[in-house]
Amino acid sequence: MPKALWFALGISLALMFLAALLAGPLARTEADKARMIPIQTNTVLPEPSPTPTATPPTARLQWWREGGLAGHCEHLEIDSLGQVYYAPCGEGPRFAQLTEKELETYFLYLAQYGSFGYSIQEDDSQASIRMHFTGRGSQPPPREKQAEIARWAERVFDRLMTAERRADMVAAARLDLATRLGISTDEISILSVKATIWPDACLGIQQPGLFCAQVQTPGYRILLGYKGQAFEYRTDMHGMVRAFPTLQPASP
């Protein structure tokens, strides 16, 4: 083999040996650096701040009427904003608003009087009335004023339930007329709804063979309109709805 070839081969082997010697310390140095860097395996991230939620208004007046001749149970609740929740016990609460005058009276009670509890057994109806009131005043009112606030709450409840029953009976009358005419209830207008006293339990509508108790019966006279014609319905205060015969619609 020529001397030049042997010389080149010797130089290559020497360079490879030198590179191997240098690679070892460098590799150890990088490994040492890696060992020196702490590895955080249990890093705790900061918890996000909770989203603020609106605090529901506090109930300031809670009123119950239980027992009585019919054995009913009824509940009324008014919060600090004057919003009303009411219902017979065991049913889902209905939401309503106080009238302007009722709201003025309610806020006056809250400002003037401190907290108190009230209960009484009514002799005439045998109903038990209970109320819990949380006012902003410094002292609870005297007993007679507590009774006045309880009667006020009772009137609010009765007004709301009366309006609810009235709306339900108007809706029942519209549905009955729409069914008779074969049309949608949206096509029927409400001409008038008037409170009245019927002469008997049959709402003044006599039918052959039907006995009617001769007692005055409070209820409503409802006039519905369709294409220029009026249709009369009569109700009591407990859900009875009857069409007046002389205004029955003709067959389509």
Order of alpha helices (4+ residues) and beta strands (2+ residues): alpha-beta-beta-beta-beta-alpha-beta-beta-alpha-beta-beta-beta-beta
